[in-house]
Amino acid sequence: MSKEIRFTDETMALVQKMIKRYPEGKHKSALIPMLHLAQMEFDGWLDSPVMDYVASILKIQSIEVYEVASFYSMFNLKPVGKCLIEVCRTGPCWLLGAEDLVKHIEKNLKIKDGETTPDGMFTLKTVECLAACGTAPVIQVGETYHENMTCESVDLLLGEYKIKDARKTHYDIKHISIK
Amino acid sequence: MGKQLLLENINVPGIETLSVYRANGGYKALEKALKMQQSEVVDEVKKSGLRGRGGAGFPTGMKWGFIAKPEGVPRHLVCNADESEPGTFKDRYLMQHNPHLLIEGMILSSYALGANTSYIYIRGELLYVYHILEKAIQAAYDAGFLGDNILGSGFNLNLYCHLGAGAYICGEETALIESLEGKRGNPRIKPPFPAVSGVWGRPTVVNNVETIAATVPIINMGGEEYAKIGVGKSTGTKLISACGHINNPGVYEIELGLSCEEFLFDDKYCGGIKNGKKFKAVVAGGSSVPILPADLFLKTAKGEPRLMSYESLSDGGFISGTMLGSGGFIVLDETASIVKNLWNFTRFYHHESCGQCSPCREGTGWMEKILNRILEGKGKQTDIDLLFDIQSKIDGKTICPLGEAAAWPVASAIRHFRKEFEEYVNKPEEIVDVKHYYAVNNLQQSAK
């Protein structure tokens, strides 16, 4: 990464507000919300210089950030496409056809689970229960849940996302004010 | 339908806004609670018999009573909105549609506990619900329900949302506390219990979303009235999220004590099995509870009709019963493979084990491998006993209940459906699912 790693002023202001949500001296609590912000701001994944930067803001050791980032499944430690397609693969979704959806997407995009298309547009990731079992199978793209999915609706979905930058439109923690 | 205490207004247009919530009787419980003594609020919850709705079913009033009150040390209330138990989606439904019910419950429960800063720990995947909550919290601040001197009572409260990042284990309360402190979600050894030393070493109560929401009708109607609903020690109403092979999947509020048969087959609830298929089995309280075959779900081993209550569902222990758990109700029809379903759950627990305790870290992986082998048609008769043996060596030997959660489905599947395992082992060429080769190979590749 050649460009300088720095939050925008707007994000930095948000970071400061987030830190104030926890008692004085307990600012490390803001780490996970901050990693979400960092991931959003720096191309959807956490490169080690990004994690070092987060550590420097919170005045903690880099290892404290690495060990957390590697524990939680939402943090991507490898580059991802602009559109991250997360297919639920647990229990009820699997029972109602998530397996077929994964197969269908793999065929359609010519990638395997965990891979990114060569044009950097799509990454396919199977994830654990998304708490939407009543409308299984479920696919999450950015912030949006797509429910009761079928192979046909997956095709429509992929077509829709092909024409927009999904992450910028959908996955934005910042669009709400934080008191 | 029985009494609707939590879902009564869920379909009122605009209920997510403060004005509509107010117009439908919202924040009345808070006004009432703030005129009571803190201990009186706790007493009402004790009288109500409310039990933790996240899965464990521990009496809420008693949990509140345990909170330590050392001089000069702040206390915290943390709401567990890390709903990740497969089959469970009631909290998401409630927060998404009626966020102020949770917020009102948080304020009055914080008042009862003497907490001045409270947190809602919400799983990261539910980012859109996080935004709904943030907006509702802001509205509550603007209306004077949060902040300093709430409604002139002298009680101050700051309420914040905290976003998780995808870890089932953070639904365990001490793992959640670690995560809230900005660490890996490794459960803590207890004691000390969170009531004495929780987040930042301070006395902490962690309650599930539905539990907190239920305090609102309890204060409105009084603990004694609430306790009249339900049966025996299963008082009040419970949200059940029904899914799988049924006609009407969705979230239902039932009065505890409803007959299991009515819940599964009546059109008001699940509406029976989809596509006219036969009912085979049910996982009645989230993926962690023992699976029950159809006959044992509808009737206990003694031949009595089974009821949707903590006691009736666990009647017969794990030999012939199960648990109410989180209310994640997964129905399997005759076409579902118990072995494959178990493989899916076991893979899930292997993925979600935090890795602290070796019986769970290693055992879940071994069980997944053996189930893979069986599903691929390479299983041996002894594998079935080996599986049973491994689960028995995880059960009860770990810091947190994830070990048990992984062990119980295995034990119960073998106990009730041993024949199916034997079919896989004895006649692999007839039964082996080609799809499974694909699924397993694929997942193994992605893990590399």
Chai-1 contact restraints between the chains, C-beta under 6 A:
chainA,res_idxA,chainB,res_idxB,connection_type,confidence,min_distance_angstrom,max_distance_angstrom,comment,restraint_id
A,R21,B,Y160,contact,1.0,0.0,6.0,A-B,restraint_1
A,K26,B,W200,contact,1.0,0.0,6.0,A-B,restraint_2
A,K28,B,G182,contact,1.0,0.0,6.0,A-B,restraint_3
A,S29,B,E181,contact,1.0,0.0,6.0,A-B,restraint_4
A,S29,B,G182,contact,1.0,0.0,6.0,A-B,restraint_5
A,L31,B,G182,contact,1.0,0.0,6.0,A-B,restraint_6
A,I32,B,A165,contact,1.0,0.0,6.0,A-B,restraint_7
A,P33,B,L163,contact,1.0,0.0,6.0,A-B,restraint_8
A,E67,B,R184,contact,1.0,0.0,6.0,A-B,restraint_9
A,V68,B,R184,contact,1.0,0.0,6.0,A-B,restraint_10
A,F71,B,R184,contact,1.0,0.0,6.0,A-B,restraint_11
A,Y72,B,A165,contact,1.0,0.0,6.0,A-B,restraint_12
A,Y72,B,G166,contact,1.0,0.0,6.0,A-B,restraint_13
A,Y72,B,A167,contact,1.0,0.0,6.0,A-B,restraint_14
A,S73,B,G166,contact,1.0,0.0,6.0,A-B,restraint_15
A,M74,B,G124,contact,1.0,0.0,6.0,A-B,restraint_16
A,M74,B,A165,contact,1.0,0.0,6.0,A-B,restraint_17
A,M74,B,G166,contact,1.0,0.0,6.0,A-B,restraint_18
A,F75,B,A165,contact,1.0,0.0,6.0,A-B,restraint_19
A,T90,B,P86,contact,1.0,0.0,6.0,A-B,restraint_20
A,T90,B,F348,contact,1.0,0.0,6.0,A-B,restraint_21
A,G91,B,P86,contact,1.0,0.0,6.0,A-B,restraint_22
A,G91,B,G87,contact,1.0,0.0,6.0,A-B,restraint_23
A,G91,B,S287,contact,1.0,0.0,6.0,A-B,restraint_24
A,G91,B,N344,contact,1.0,0.0,6.0,A-B,restraint_25
A,P92,B,C243,contact,1.0,0.0,6.0,A-B,restraint_26
A,P92,B,G244,contact,1.0,0.0,6.0,A-B,restraint_27
A,P92,B,I330,contact,1.0,0.0,6.0,A-B,restraint_28
A,W94,B,N344,contact,1.0,0.0,6.0,A-B,restraint_29
A,L95,B,G244,contact,1.0,0.0,6.0,A-B,restraint_30
A,E99,B,A439,contact,1.0,0.0,6.0,A-B,restraint_31
A,D113,B,N442,contact,1.0,0.0,6.0,A-B,restraint_32
A,D113,B,S446,contact,1.0,0.0,6.0,A-B,restraint_33
A,G114,B,S446,contact,1.0,0.0,6.0,A-B,restraint_34
A,E128,B,F348,contact,1.0,0.0,6.0,A-B,restraint_35
A,C129,B,S84,contact,1.0,0.0,6.0,A-B,restraint_36
A,C129,B,P86,contact,1.0,0.0,6.0,A-B,restraint_37
A,L130,B,E125,contact,1.0,0.0,6.0,A-B,restraint_38
A,A131,B,E83,contact,1.0,0.0,6.0,A-B,restraint_39
A,A131,B,F89,contact,1.0,0.0,6.0,A-B,restraint_40
A,A131,B,R92,contact,1.0,0.0,6.0,A-B,restraint_41
A,A132,B,F89,contact,1.0,0.0,6.0,A-B,restraint_42
A,C133,B,G87,contact,1.0,0.0,6.0,A-B,restraint_43
A,C133,B,F89,contact,1.0,0.0,6.0,A-B,restraint_44
A,C133,B,C243,contact,1.0,0.0,6.0,A-B,restraint_45
A,G134,B,F89,contact,1.0,0.0,6.0,A-B,restraint_46
A,G134,B,C243,contact,1.0,0.0,6.0,A-B,restraint_47
A,G134,B,P249,contact,1.0,0.0,6.0,A-B,restraint_48
A,G134,B,G250,contact,1.0,0.0,6.0,A-B,restraint_49
A,E143,B,L127,contact,1.0,0.0,6.0,A-B,restraint_50
A,E143,B,Y128,contact,1.0,0.0,6.0,A-B,restraint_51
A,I176,B,H131,contact,1.0,0.0,6.0,A-B,restraint_52
A,I176,B,E134,contact,1.0,0.0,6.0,A-B,restraint_53
